[in-house]
Amino acid sequence: MRKNFIPAVAAIAALSAAGTTPAVAAGEQFGLSYHVDRLDTTKLSVADCLTTAQQASTALGYATTVRQLHPNQLGVLASGPRNGGASLTVYCIAVDRKTAVVVQALDHQQANSAAAQRVADNVRQAVLRAGR
């Protein structure tokens, strides 16, 4: 395990504890869609992953609320539509010689949300293209 992986995990925990990631609204109906991928760091750095995810999010009309970069360790993006109701969180994590990418989209109002699936898919595809 890479030495800087532990600080990256600690940073994720700190962000979550601080409440800086989007929260799910109270209610029983919400949709979650996510993807987890690993790409070679020579093709996609943590910084490039974060930038690509933010550009893809912006192209979908989402506004960024959190963008944090710990170079060569961790990148965190949290965004959502300006009118609320959904959120997107992307983690770009350096692990050994890979950049692990976690894309998570939530629709706070509807279970099995096609909108959440579309957002997660679009952002994932943009990151995968950047890592080719």
N, C-alpha and C positions, 0 to 999 in steps of 0.2 A: 504494500500500500504506500502510496506517495505521501511524503511528510506534510505537504500543504493541503491534503484532503481533509484532515481533521479541522483546521481552521475554517475551511469552506463549509463543512457541516455545522460548525459552531455559528458561522455567520447566518446560515439559513435558519437555525433555531432562534438566534437573536432577532432576526427580522420578523419571524412568526410571533415571537413573544411580545415584540414591540407593537404588534398590530399593524404593521405596514403593508402586509399582504391583504388583498381584498378578502373580505369576510362574506360568507354565505348568509343571505337574509334568513331570518327565522321563517320557518315554514317547511312543509313536508315535500313540496314539489320543487326540485331543481335538477338540472341536467349537467352532467360532468362528462367531458371528453378529454382524453389525454394521450400523449405519445411519449415514448422514451427511446432515444437513439444514441448511438455512440459513433463518433467520427474521428478519424485520425487527426491529431493536433497539427500535423504539417499541412493539412488541407483546410482546417477550420479551427482558429484559435478561440479562446473564451471571449475575447474582445470582439472578434468578427461575428461570432454567434450572437452576442448581445445586440450589436448594431443591426444585423440582419433581422433579428426578431422584432426590434423596435420599428424598423422600416416597414416590415410586413404588417405589424399591428396598426401603424399609422395609415397604411394603404387601405385597411379595413374600416377606417374611421374611428379607431380607438385613440384615446388620449392617455399618455404615459403618466402614471402617478408615482412610480418608483423606478429608478434606474441606478443600480449600483454595480460598480465594477471593482473587483479585487484582482488586479492583473495576474494572469496565468494561474488563477485559482477558482474564482467564482464570479459569475455575472447574474444579476437578478433583474427581471423586468416585470412590472405589474402595470396593467392598463385595462381600460374598459371604455365602453361607449359613453359619450358625454351625458346622455340622458339616463345612465345607470341601467340596472337590470341584468348585467353580465360582467364578467371579468376574465382576464387572461393573465396567467403567470407563467413566466419562462425562466428556467434555471439553466445556466451553462456552467458546467462543472468540470474542472481539469482532474482527470484520474489517470495516472500513469501516462501513457502516450495517447490518450483519447480525450476528446471533449464529449462528455455526457450531456445530452440535451433533454430536458423535461419540459414539455409544453402542456399546459393544463388550461382548459377553457370551461367556464361555468356559465350556465344560464340560470339566474336566480329565481326564475318564475315557471319553468317548464321542465318536467322530466323527459328523458329521451330526446333532448333538444337537437334538432337538425342544425340550428344556428350555432350552437356550441361545437358541434362536430365540424362544421364548415370552417369556423375560426381556427380550431386546433389543426385541422388539415392544411389550411392555407399557410399558417405560420410554419408548420413542420416542413412543408414542401419548399418554402423559401430558404429555410436553414439547410435542408438537404442539398438544394441546388448550390448554395454558397460553399458547401463542403465537398463539391466534386472536383 
